[in-house]
Amino acid sequence: MRIEILISNQTLTLYDADGGLVARYLVSTAANGTGCIKDSGCTPQGAHIVRAKIGAGMPVNTVFVGRRPTGEIFTPELMAQFPNRDWILTRILWLSGKEVGKNRLGNVDTMQRYIYIHGSPDLTEMGRPGSHGCVRMGNADMIELFDLVEAGTPVFISE
């Protein structure tokens, strides 16, 4: 399996080992565009891998902070209570860059920037940029993708 994320059309495509299409999903990448610099709020480009899978078996809409479940389940009321929270829900695929100087090590390290593919509130619009750097997905799509890939799956992010 391999994942390709195209910023220009806000899609994530999953291919099998032979290059056959497995699934395609609408996503939401960074509102700030692409870039690899720490604290830029941008989605990093280039070759990555899924370094870790977090949240297996957790209920849909489980809220994560610092990659740990908070015990909360997302609701619109919870969102109203915490309007500035960056909602990371349901499952997390934590990315790690593979290109030293571009998205690995130093001030461009994707993993140290905590860049994920993750679930988000179902009311979050997919198909247009809006994240703080991560790749957001709808929860049902996130669960499907999570169950199809393993740690170590290649991920390529490009315009």
C-alpha positions in Angstrom: 0.0 0.0 0.0 1.0 3.6 -0.5 -0.7 6.9 0.1 -0.6 10.0 -2.2 -1.9 13.3 -1.0 -2.5 16.0 -3.7 -2.8 19.5 -2.2 -4.1 21.0 -5.4 -7.3 18.9 -5.4 -7.4 18.1 -1.6 -7.4 14.4 -2.1 -5.8 11.4 -0.5 -5.5 8.3 -2.7 -4.6 4.8 -1.4 -2.9 2.5 -3.9 -2.2 -1.2 -3.5 1.3 -2.8 -4.0 0.7 -3.1 -7.7 -0.4 0.6 -8.1 -4.1 -0.2 -8.3 -6.6 2.3 -6.9 -7.9 1.1 -3.5 -9.7 4.3 -2.3 -9.8 8.0 -2.8 -10.9 10.5 -0.1 -11.5 14.3 0.1 -9.3 15.8 2.7 -8.4 19.2 4.2 -4.8 20.3 4.3 -3.3 23.5 5.8 -5.0 26.8 5.4 -1.4 28.3 5.3 -0.5 26.2 2.2 2.5 24.0 1.9 5.8 24.2 3.7 8.1 22.2 6.0 9.3 24.8 8.5 8.5 24.3 12.2 5.6 26.5 13.5 4.6 27.5 9.9 1.2 25.9 10.1 1.8 24.5 6.7 1.4 20.9 5.3 4.8 19.4 4.5 5.6 18.1 1.1 7.7 15.1 0.0 8.2 11.5 1.0 7.0 10.4 4.4 5.9 7.2 6.1 3.2 6.4 8.6 5.4 6.3 11.7 2.6 5.3 14.2 -1.1 4.4 14.2 -2.9 5.8 17.2 -6.5 5.1 18.4 -7.3 1.6 17.2 -10.6 0.5 18.6 -11.6 3.9 20.1 -15.1 5.1 19.5 -15.9 7.4 16.6 -15.3 11.1 17.7 -12.9 10.2 20.5 -11.0 13.5 21.2 -7.2 13.3 21.3 -4.8 15.9 22.8 -1.1 15.2 22.6 -2.0 11.9 20.9 -3.8 10.7 24.0 -7.6 10.2 24.3 -9.0 12.8 26.7 -12.0 10.7 27.6 -14.2 13.1 25.7 -16.4 12.3 22.7 -16.8 15.2 20.3 -20.2 16.9 20.2 -21.2 20.3 18.8 -21.8 21.4 22.5 -18.2 20.4 23.3 -17.0 22.5 20.3 -19.0 25.5 21.6 -17.4 25.0 25.0 -13.8 24.9 23.4 -14.1 27.0 20.2 -10.4 27.4 19.7 -9.4 23.7 20.0 -7.8 22.0 17.0 -10.0 19.0 16.9 -8.1 15.7 16.4 -10.6 12.9 16.5 -11.2 9.2 16.1 -7.8 7.9 14.7 -4.3 9.3 14.1 -1.7 8.3 11.5 1.5 10.1 12.7 3.8 11.0 9.8 7.5 11.0 9.7 9.5 12.7 6.8 12.1 10.7 4.9 14.0 13.5 3.2 16.8 14.9 5.4 16.8 18.7 5.2 13.4 18.9 3.5 11.0 17.1 6.0 13.3 15.3 8.3 15.6 16.5 11.2 16.3 20.1 12.2 13.6 22.7 11.9 11.7 20.9 9.1 11.1 17.5 10.9 7.5 16.4 10.1 7.3 14.0 13.1 8.6 16.7 15.5 6.0 19.1 14.1 3.3 16.5 15.0 1.9 16.3 11.5 -0.9 13.7 11.3 -3.6 12.3 9.1 -6.5 12.4 11.5 -10.3 12.5 11.9 -12.1 15.7 12.4 -15.6 16.9 13.2 -18.1 15.7 10.6 -19.2 19.4 10.1 -15.6 20.2 8.9 -15.6 20.9 5.2 -13.4 18.6 3.2 -12.0 19.4 -0.3 -10.6 22.8 0.8 -7.6 23.9 2.9 -8.4 24.6 6.6 -6.1 22.7 8.9 -3.1 23.9 11.0 -0.7 21.7 8.9 -2.2 18.2 9.3 -4.3 16.3 6.8 -7.9 16.2 8.1 -10.4 13.5 7.0 -14.0 12.7 7.8 -14.3 10.2 10.6 -15.8 7.3 8.5 -13.0 7.8 5.9 -10.4 8.0 8.6 -11.4 4.7 10.1 -11.5 3.0 6.7 -8.0 4.3 5.9 -6.6 3.4 9.3 -7.8 -0.2 9.0 -6.3 -0.5 5.5 -2.7 0.7 6.2 0.1 -0.4 8.5 2.9 1.6 10.2 5.6 2.1 7.6 3.2 2.7 4.8 4.8 5.2 2.3 3.0 8.6 2.1 3.9 11.2 -0.6 2.5 14.7 -0.4 2.7 17.1 -3.4 1.0 20.0 -5.0 
